[in-house]
Amino acid sequence: MHTFLRFLAIATLLGCPRTSVPAPVDAGPPDANVDASADQGADLAVDAGPLDSDGDGLTDVEEELADGVDTDGDGTPDGLDLDSDDDGLPDQVEALPRRRFGDPADVDLDGVFDFRDPDCDDNGRPDGLDAFADAVGVPGDLDGDGVFDFRDPDDEGDGLADADELAPNPLVPRDFDADGLPDFRDLDSDGDTIDDGAEGLGDQDFDDVPNRFDGDSDGDGASDAEEAGDDDVATPPRDSDADGAPDFLDTDSDDDGLLDAQERVLGLSPLRRDTDGDGANDFFEVAAGSDGTDPAETPDSLGVLLAIVPFRQPADPPELRPAVRRVVAAGEGGQPVRLVARDVDAGLRFIERVEVDTGSPGCADEAAEDTDGDGFADTFTAPAEGAELCFAVLNRPNRVQPHRYWSPLPECDEPPAYEAALDVTVAGTVATTRRYRALVPRTSFGDPDGPREGCFDCPAGSDPCRAFDPCPCE
């Protein structure tokens, strides 16, 4: 009796009809003028509508009472059973809302009406266990999306299917952070202040710990909570370089070419491309050997020319103009002055050519010659003492694929750099030299599923932090 009253309470709260069987009709006293024994050609009968023997809002035809269908096998046919599938929820609740043509609900469209489907959302848990009903038995709706939890494939609305969050045993839900909320009802299963939906089901650092349970998802040495940006799980995680990868999944959060882990070791900020604000990218400073925390020291102050040459991308900058300024010294007037690039450590491969620069501010505009016949002027005839002769270096796009071109955290102390020397010669004699360094950002080496073309066939003992001639991918 108590169970029946509880079901009626649920139905009333949901606005459901209590029964489809009408109340008896009072026909009043018999009419003395009517011969009750006579056949008047019509019966005084009332159309009671479709019969609903158990008063659950489902007709006996829908519950196949005549056929004796007994979904849960409890000995009571569905037409007389208030909980046909024995899932703990009354049929009257599970039958609604009816579908377009009046059929009972079938939320997961599996061909089984919900009142006969013990697991409407296919998450592996019986609907009654999954309903989280309140004190009067009304099913819960954790995320307030208008779908009862027993029908909602994502109860807490984090974007992850409950079936995935309930694995491997839906009947014993995991509570990873022991906060009293099972993971499939917890927006932040590992308590790192980042929504599980943002962390996803993947494993960014390939440590066999899914991101949603990993305290350091990208394996960069900084906790996800630290890289989240704030302690509010409702706000999106921080994405310092706005590249679409939040910092907790980005091994180079500021996109400066240095891994976050390297920057922490070097005392640089993983969130700022230019830690000391001197105008030189941290990546440049590390490669040039200048102090990235000292605004007074830059690659230029050390006489180092730098270019970033990401794999299969244009060099940045495509040209260094002017790369070298040479003030004409006493006795050099009339002498041929030329800039000659020579290799030091595989850097020459990244130099397309050097040429004179007569157009940049402050540079001498005297005529220059093309002494090697390549169509570009390369040699000045030095004018008067004190004039500035300027040379430009045009960088070549990087077509050489490094041996170990992708890794979540390579064990490299600094970015791969390749060096050349730029000699200013006067009458064929080296007068001064500038260093040229081409930097290959490790974070630009591409996707692990990208083209490799045999580049892993490098000589034994090759340094994984550098590229080598035997490993080209043109």
N, C-alpha and C positions, 0 to 999 in steps of 0.2 A: 504494500500500500504506500509506504514512504517513497519507494523508488518511483512509483507512478506519479505521485505528487511532485517530486523533483523534476521529472520530465515535463510535466505540465507547466511548472514554473519557468523552465528554460524556454518552452514554446511560447509562453506569454510574453517574456522579455524580448524574444525575437520577432514578435508579431505574427506568430504562426497560428492557424486555426487549431482549436483543441481536438476537434473531430469532425468528420464529414457526415456523421449520422445525425439527422435532424431530430428535434424533440417531438414527442408524441403530439398529435393534433387533437384538440378538444372539439368533437363534432356537435356538442350541445345535446339537449333532450331530443328524443325521437319525435318526428312530425306525425301527428295523429292522422293526417290526411294521406299519408303515404303507406301503401300496403307493403310492408317489409318483405312479404313473401313473394311479391310480384317482381318479375324481371323487367327492370326499367330500361334495359339495353346498355347500361353503364354501371360500373362498380364505383362505390364511394371509397376509392383507394388513393393514397398520397404517394407521389414519386419521391422515394427516399434518396435518390441519387446513387452514385457508386458506393458500394458497401465497403466499410473500413472497420473490420472486426476488432482490431486492437486499438483503434482510435489514435493512430500515430501520424495521420495525415497522408498515408499511402493507401491506395485502394487495395482491396484483396486481389484484384487482377494484377496490379503492379507488383505485389508481393507473391503472386502465383500461389495463392492459398489452395486453390482447387487442385494444384499439382503437388501440394505438400512440400514445396521447396523449403529446405532447412539449411540455410547458409552455414551456420556455425555448428551444425550437428549436435545441438543440445537436446533434441527431441521435441522441440517446440517449432512448428513451422513459422516461417517469416511473417505470415499474415497474422500470427497471434503473438509474435515476439517483438517486444519494444526495442530490442538491441539485436538486430538480426545477425550481425557479424561478430558480436561479443567483443567489441573493441572498447567498451566503456562509455560510448556516446550513444544517445538515443537516436533511433531512426528518424524521428521527427526533425532533429537538428541536421542530420547528415543529408536528408533528402532535399534540403533547400540550399541555395535558390534553385528553383526548377529551371530547366533549360528552355530553349526557344519554343519548342513545340510541346512543352508541358512535362517532358520526361524529368525524373528525379536527377539531382546533380551528379555529375561525373567529372570532378575537377581535373584529374590527371588524364582524362580522355583515354583510359585503358579499356573501355567497354564494359567496365564493372561499375554499377551505380555506387555512390559513396556509402549508402546505408548497408551495402554488402561488401565494401572494400575496407578491410581492417587497417590499411595504411594508405590514406588518400594522397599524401604528398610523396610517397615512395622514398621515405628517408630511413626506412628500416625499423621504425618504432610504431607500435599500435596507436591508433588515433586517440584513444582514451588517455594513454600515457603522454601523448604529445599535445593534448588539448590545453593543459595548464589552466583549468577552469577556476573561476572564482568561487566564493563561499556558497553561492546559490547554483553553481554548476554551469555558468555561462563560459564558453571557451575563451581563452585568452588570445590577444593579438599584440605580441611584444613590440613590433616595430610600427604599429598604428597605421598599417597600409590598407586596412579594411579587409584583410584576408586572415581568417582564424589560423592560429599556429598549426593546428592539425592538418590544414590544407596548404600551408605556406612552405614552399621548398627552401626558404631563407628566412627563418623566424626573426632574427635580429636585424636583417636588412643590411648586412655587410658586404653583399655581393658574392659571397661564397655559398655554395649549396650546402644545406645542412647534411646531406648524405656524405659529402666529403669531410665535413667537420666532425661527423659522428664515427667515421671509420677509425678503427676496425670493428668495434662492437657497439652498434647503435643502442643496445639495451643497457650498456654501462658507459655513459658519456664521459669523455675525458674533461678534466678541469686543469689545464696545464699550469696556470698561474695560481691555483689553489685559492681563488678569491670567492669561492662559493657559487660561481656561475659556470655551468658547463660550456665548453668552447662554442657549441653551436648556438648558444644564447648569449655569448660574450663578444662584444665588438672588438675587444683587444685581448686576445687569448694569452699573450705572453706578458702583458702588463708593461709594454714599452711606450705607451701613449700614442701608438700608431694603429689606425684602424686595420683590422685583418684584411679587409678588402684591398687596401693599398699595398699590403704585404703579399697578398696572393697565395697561391698554392706552390709557387716555384721555390727554387733553392739557388739563390744568386751566386753564392760563393762555393757551391758544389761540395759542401761539407756534410751532406746527407742529413742536414737539419733544415726543414722547411722554413722559409722566411718568417712565417707567422709564429714560429717557436724559437727563432734564432735571435739571440741578444745582439749579434753583430752580423746582419744579413749579408753585407758585402765583404766581410772579412778584412776590413781596413784598419782594425785596431780601435775604432771608435764605436761605442755602443749605439744601437738604433735609437735609444732614448735621447742620447746626446745629439744625434743628427736629426731628430724629429723636428726641431725648431722650437717647440713649446711642449707643455705637458697636457694639452687639450686634445683628446682623441678625436674630437669633432672637426678640428682644423686639418687641412691637407698638410702632409709632411713637407718640410722645407726642400726647395729645389734651387740651390744657389745660382746655378748657371742657366736656369730656365731651359734645359734641354729635354725636359719631359721625364727624366729619370730623377726621382727624389734623392737627396743626399745619402740616405741610408742604403740605397741600392747603387750608388754612383761612386766608383773608386777614385774619380777625379771630380770632386764636387764643384770646383770653380772653373773647370775646363781650361786650366793653364798649362796642361801637358805634363804636370807632375802628379803622381799618385798621392792621395791624401796621406797614406801611411808614410811616404817619403817626406812630405812636407812637415809632418809632426816631428820626425826624427831631426830634420834640418832646422826646426824652430820657425818654420814659415806657416802662414795661415792657410788651411785647406779651403777656406771660404772666400779668399781674396786673390785675384790673379796677380796683384802687385802688392805684396805685403807691406813694403816700406813706403809705397806711394811715390817712388822716384821716377815713374814713367817706364820702367823696365819690367817686363813680365817676369815672374818668379822663375819660370822655366828658363828664360834667357840668362838670368843671373846665375842660376846653378850651373848651367852649361858653360858660361864664361868664366866662372870662378869668382864672381863678385859676390859681395855680402848682400843677400836679399833682405836683410833687416836694417841695413845702413843706407839711408837715402843719399848720402854723399858719395857712395861707391856704386858705379854702374858698369855694365860691359863696355860702354863707350869710353869711360874714364880709364879703363884698363887697355884700351886700344884693340878691342875684339869686335869683329863684325859678325853678326849672327843672322841666320835665316832658319825658319822652321820649314821642314820639308816632310809633311805627312805623306804616308804611303798612298800613291795613286791620287794625289790631290795637288793643286798648284802650290808652289812655294809661297811662303809668306814672310817678307814681301817678295813679289816676283822679281824685283830689282832693288839693289842698294844704290841709291843715287843721292848725293855723291858718296861713293864708298871710301875714297881716299882723297885727301887734299894734300898737295905738295907745294910748299912755298919755295919759289925759285931762289936758290942760295947764290951767294957771290961766286962768280966764275962759271955759273952754269948757263948763262945766256947763250942762246944759239945752239945748245946741245940737245940731242934727241932725248926726250923723257918718256918713258913707257912704263905701264903697269903689267907685270907678268905674274900669272897665277901658276903656282907649282903645288904638286901634291905633297901632303905630309902624312895624312892618315885617312885615305880614301875620300877626302873632301872634294877633290877636283871633279868627281863625277857629278856634283851638284852645281857646278858653275857652267853656264851655257857659254858665256864669253865675257871679256872685259873690254871696255871702250872708253874713249875720252868723253868728258862731259863739259860742253861749252855753254850749256843753257841754264844751269843752276845758279842761283844768286851767289855773287862773290867769286865765281869761277872765271878764269881768263877765257876770252872768246876767240883767241888766235886760231888760225887754221891748223888742222891736224891731218896726219897722214894715215893711210891704211897700208901698213908695211907688210902685212901677211896676206893681203889679197882676198880677205873674206868679205869685203864689202862694208866693213865698219872701221872707222878711224880708231887707231889704237896708240898713236905716238904724237906727242907734242914736240914742236921745236921751241924750246924754252925761250920765253920773251925776257923782258928786263927783270933784274933782281927784285924780289919781293912780290911778284905776281903769284896768284894761286892757280895751280893746275889741278883739275879735278878729274877723277876717273870713276866710272860706274861699273858695278858688277851685276850681271843678269843671271838670275838663278834658274836652274833647270828643275822641272817637276821630278819628284822622286818616283822612279820606276823600279826600284830595287826593293824587293820584299825582304824584311828581316827574317832571320832563321826562326826565331821564336816570336812571331808577330802578334800573338794574342795570349794574354794570361790575366787572370783576375788580380794577381799580385806577384809580378816577377821580382826576383831577388836581385834588383839592380840598384846600385847606390846613386846613380844619376842617369838622366836621359841619354840614350845613345847619341853620340856626337861624332862628326867626321870633320877632319881639319885639313885646311890648305893654307898656304902662305901667299900673300900678295906683296910682291917685291916691286918697289919703285926703282927703276934703273935709270941712271944718267950716263949716257954714252956707253951703255952696256954694263955698267958697274952698279951693283946694288947699293942704293943710297939709304933706303929705309924699308922696313917690312911691317905689314899689319897681319894679324891673325884672322883667318876666316873659319867659322865653324858652322856646319849644317847640323841642325838638331832634328832628330826623328822622334816625335812624340809617341811614347809607348801606347797611350790611350787612343791613338788613331789607327792602330794597326789592323782594325777591322773585326768582323764577326768570326767566331770560331767555325761557323759553317760556310764561310766565304771561300773564294778560290784559293787554292794552295799550289797547284801545279807543280808538285814534286819538290817544293821548297824545303821539305823536311829531310831531304837527302843531302844534308850538309856534312862536312868532314867531322870525324870524331874529334872531340876536344874543342869544338867551336864555342866561342863565348855566346851564351844565349841572350846576352844583353846588347849584341851588336849584329849588324848585317855583314855578309861576306860575299865576295864576288862569285864563289861557286853556287850561290843560292839565288840567282836572279829569277824574277817573274815578270818578264816584259809583256 
